[in-house]
Amino acid sequence: MAAILEELENQALQLTPQERGELIHRLIISLEGTPEDTPEAIAQAWDEEIARRVADMDAGRTQWIPADEAMSRIRARIGAAKTAHAD
């Protein structure tokens, strides 16, 4: 199997960047399935979510956490998960 993967990789690297992008897209679709919405609908949903979050921030409905503190919390969670996984 490893030899086949290596051969496929070598062949894929011979493709143009656009062709590689198309191949990547097809492989992802084969793993995840076809998206439920169009790219435009997905972009619209993200725009709406961003607007909702900004409105929540402006209205004071969210708790602001300084970036340094947020990163510290994330690093602590990752460290805890690594420790738990190692046991």
N, C-alpha and C positions, 0 to 999 in steps of 0.2 A: 504494500500500500504506500509506503514512504517513497518508493521509486516513482510510482504513478503521480503522487503529489508533486514531487520535484520536477518531473517532466511537464506537468500542467503549469507549474509556476514558470518554468523556463519559456514555455510557449506563450503564456499570458504576458510576460515581460517583453515579448516581441511585438505586442499590439501597440497601437497609438494610445496616448493618454485617454482620448475619447472612447476608444474601443474598450480599454480597461475599465473605465467608468461604467460603461454599459454592462460589461461582464459582472462587475461588482454589484450593480443594481439587480441584475437577474439572479445572482446567487443569494442576495439578501431576501428578495421576494420568495425564492424557493424555501428559505428558512422560516420567514415570518408570515408568508401569505400576502395576497394582494391588499393594499391599503383600502380601508373602508370608504375613504373620501378622496376627492381630487386634491392635488397639491394646493389649489386655490382655496378650497374649503378648509384645509388644514391651516393654511396661513391666516385665513379669516378668523378661525377659532383661536389661534395664538394671539392675534391682534386684540380680540375681545377679552381674552384672559389677561393680557398685559394692561389693558385699559381698566379692567376691574381691580387689578392689584394696585395700580397707581391711585385709583379713586379711594381704595381702602387706606392707603398710606396718607393721602391728603386729608381724609376724614378722621385720622387718628385711630383707626380700627386695627392697626397692626402694631406689633412690638418690634422696634428697631434694635438690632444687635450689631455692635461695631464689627467690622470685618475681621479684626485680629481675634476677637472673642469667638466669632463663628468658626474661624479656621482652627482655633484651639479645640473647640468642641468636636469638630470633624476629626482632627488628628487623634483625639482621645478615643473616639468611637472606633476608628480604624485600628488603633493599638489594642483596644479591648477585644475587637473581633479577631485580630491576629493571634492574640494570647489564647482566646477561647478555642480557636481552630487548632492551635498547636498542641493543646492538651489531649 
